[in-house]
């Protein structure tokens, strides 16, 4: 089995400084064999890269890439790399073979839109695990020392199973390796520089690319940012919970002023508190199934709706109304997780090291979260901390503060409340990138390009002209006014 030296936190700065002086293994444009893919005139191919970038002459793996050529080739600017969310989402599925708003405007005319399935995802050596074992994954926050120890043992067993079923790439799915793959793709395409848009986990790819290869960035927009400098699992859970509570309160206020909201005239907070109390007591019955609905599942439904108010708030109100009245027929909104694999956990636990001593410390995280969120209690993203406890893979890309020197202005986009990448994370990233411009969306959601025409316009203008918004620019919130059909924008919304 291929293994690499473990990089401790103290070694990260040295590793980054060394990496900036190292060219990717693919220094010359490759002769790529493109084939048609999808129904949008897309074309796909693969680029061969080292499994272990510290041993570029060693074993190789293929990275699947796809592109949509610019529709106005005479005015083509270059390549726009679009990083999928997740981690674990397929960039080819969402941005090349699927319909995405990025394809509708000026970006599609002026750029070849390129995305990829990063190592460990779908067409690129997918991380696979035993379906029977994966189905046993705990879904509730540990309630005792025994449940805490059982969770650690399960994570270890699952990780070893995934390693056995996935091969050597399992130990090399960290974001640093992904970034090196991205630069290899850039080189294979014959591009001296790239333009970049990434949302959610894709922002971490962008951040680390700008660290390692700042001179190869023409323009970069990172939308709804990960904060990979956060080392406290308690703070991670607290910040995601803060924005979940804030988003819920905005939702309740919206319903109170929106006459066609199905709970208009009622106290939405009181309705939610009653449902949550029943769920915790085991007495909330899901009218769609006739079975009890626990509090963790109820909070996951709330979290999912906060990703995209324009398409999910009306169905959420219908759902809460049905639960409170016991009326059948209103089912939970789909979680939109179509990945029959375990890429998320494998990649996540190669990037994040959480030092949790015992159950008592973990429980203290929950108690602090409940203090800042009297209604919603705790974010379902607590599992981002617990899923790595006991995981057998090495943390080869541990948390660290960003160190970016020589990159052009980077556009950072955030929302007032974002349940997946909270406001606090975005502000921290902005503080760590000196040459950055912050664009604020004064609303709720995840992946702000998809929720605000104002944000959309600023992003497209910057990527095409290199002119950033003025400092302090804020786009007004867009609130739903009537039920609408789901949009084709799940790519920015990680599972």
Buried (B, 14 or more C-beta within 10 A) or exposed (E): EBEBEEBEEEEBEEBBEEBBEEEBBBEEEBEBEEEEBBEBEBBBBBBEBBBBBBEBEEEEBBBBBBBBBBBEEEEBBBBBBBBBBBBBBBBBBBBBBBBBBBBEBBBBBBBBBBBBBBBBBBBBBBBBBBEEBBEEBBEEBBEEEEBBBBBBEBBBBBBBBBBEBBBBBBBBBBBBBBBBBBBBBBBBBEBEBBBBBBBBBBBBBBBBBBBBBBEBBBBBBBBBBBBBBBBBBBBBBBBBBBBBBBBBBBBBEBBBEBEEBBBEEBEBBEBBBBBBEBBBEEEBBBBBEEEBBBBBBBBBBBBBBBBBBBBBBBBBBBBBBBBBEEEEEBEBBEEBEEBEBBBBBBBBBBBBBBEBEEBEEBBEBBEBBBEBBEBBBBBBBBBBBBBBBBBBBBBBBBBBEBBBEEBBBBBBBBBBBBBBBBBBBBBBBBEBBEEBBBBBBBBBBBBBBBBBEBBBBBBBBBBBEEEBBEEEBBBEBBBBEEBEEBBEBBBBBBB
